[in-house]
Amino acid sequence: VLLRFLEESGDPELLAEYHKVQARRREQESDLASKLAASGRLRPGLDRNRTWDILWVFSGTHLYEQLVIQQGWTPDIYESWLADVLITQILAA
């Protein structure tokens, strides 16, 4: 909710802070993407950078807000769904 406030505030300083938070989050996903790529368990045709993009998109707050807050999913159902999506999209069968 705080990130959404920063993003939609209309204040240039708060928007700049939002972008800093997003950049830090993106960088945090880099290490995990590298480890997954080094493990040799990525889906065929998937490289470290694409893995990084997938992790970054799915670890954001927007999907959580849409599914849990707006659509009424429970956090447990969301967590289980997200785990399934990430496993399916990233790891080889």
C-alpha angles and dihedrals in degrees: 000000000000091000090050089051091051091048096048100034096099089222112126093215093050091046089051089053090051090054091049091053091049092049091050091049090050091052091049090058091055095076093050092048090051092049092049092049091048091051091067091228100112120122113265110276093020117118133190095267095051089046089052091052093049093049092048095050096046096043094058126102099244097080091045091051092047097047104032104029101031102029099033100241113157116243089245093054090047092049092050092047092048092050090052092048094049093046091049095045099042113026128069115245 
